[in-house]
Amino acid sequence: MRENDGGNGNIASLFIGTIIGAALGAGLALLYAPRSGRETRELLARKAQKAKEKARAALQQGKEAMRREVEDLEIMRERRDSQPVAAARSDR
């Protein structure tokens, strides 16, 4: 069982912000690049497809991490619920 470090939300927010910033920066750079409109659109379409694939992979990883956390919480709850009531009261 893993211990919760409490910082996962901050790391996820930083990661998401970095991805969004990179995507916006890349989009602006492409708009100002010396290419024809057709070339730029094709390049944007390829980049968007790659970003979509990366987002799907990140979503899958997030789902898997959430599934593991739920399993850990269920194990903790089962352990807590299986403790005798008298033993739980004597700890107070």
Secondary structure by P-SEA (a helix, b strand, c coil): cccccccaaaaaaaaaaaaaaaaaaaaaaaaaccccaaaaaaaaaaaaaaaaaaaaaaaaaaaaaaaaaaaaaaaaaaaaaaccaaaaaaac
